Amino acid sequence: MDAALLYALIAAGANLLGGLIITGHSHASQAAQRLLIAFGAGFMLATAFVGMVPHAVEEGGEAAAAGILLGYLLVHFTQHVLTPHFHFGEETHHDEMVDPWVGIAALLGLVLHTFFDGVAIASGFRVGEWLGLLVFLAILLHKVPEGVTLASVMLASGNSRRRALAAVVALGLSTVLGVLLTEQVAPLATHGLALSAGVTIYVGASNLVPEIQKERNLAMALSVFAGAGLFYAAFLMLRGFVP
């Protein structure tokens, strides 16, 4: 649990970094951001399907399969049913969104997702340090774009920079809370890996991949494969040397 909490705090810091990129007007290259999203998508999908799903099903059988589906649908509900405007990456359509509640809705849509980021880290470490590390890396790769997303939506919807940073901090705290509650809440301890696998699949396949597909770019396409390939190399290496 101590290791999981440490990694959750690092992931929360990456959320804050993404928020600072936007609120501090120190904009990273959009091309670099999109390559990071593509790479992260490949790494996350490989982590979910190769690392998380097999162990979840081994532990929980059919109930785990239902948990994976539930995790996927929960994020869809919060991000695209409750939230009127959501996509990963920097928001540029400021004139369409001048309503502070749009930013609050985006925050609410992301809080459940980031909570399960923490559940995923804790659940991964329950299986083994090797899986905990891989899940942490998968989550870390999308934390900066996630902070960029929320902070830019907050600003574009008319919220102040202070509120935007506070919202990003709330995302980080939600991740830490997910780690802390996984050991304390029995359903999370039992089904957390399955639920967080569904969340991870949603973020990779339904949040990140559509952003990549908006432009025909060979480097973007190859970055997805690079992310999946790096995961598998790390998977083989860590399973051999880390308990």
Sequence and secondary structure as in RCSB ss.txt:
>XXXX:A:sequence
MDAALLYALIAAGANLLGGLIITGHSHASQAAQRLLIAFGAGFMLATAFVGMVPHAVEEGGEAAAAGILLGYLLV
HFTQHVLTPHFHFGEETHHDEMVDPWVGIAALLGLVLHTFFDGVAIASGFRVGEWLGLLVFLAILLHKVPEGVTL
ASVMLASGNSRRRALAAVVALGLSTVLGVLLTEQVAPLATHGLALSAGVTIYVGASNLVPEIQKERNLAMALSVF
AGAGLFYAAFLMLRGFVP
>XXXX:A:secstr
 HHHHHHHHHHHHHHHHHHHHHHTT    HHHHHHHHHHHHHHHHHIIIIIIHHHHHHHHTHHHHHHHHHHHHHH
HHHHHTS SS  SS    GGG   HHHHHHHHHHHHHHHHHHHHHHHHHHHH HHHHHHHHHHHHHHHHHHHHHH
HHHHHHTT  HHHHHHHHHHHHHHHHHHHHHHTTSHHHHHHHHHHHHHHHHHIIIIIIHHHHTTS  HHHHHHHH
HHHHHHHHHHHHHHHH  
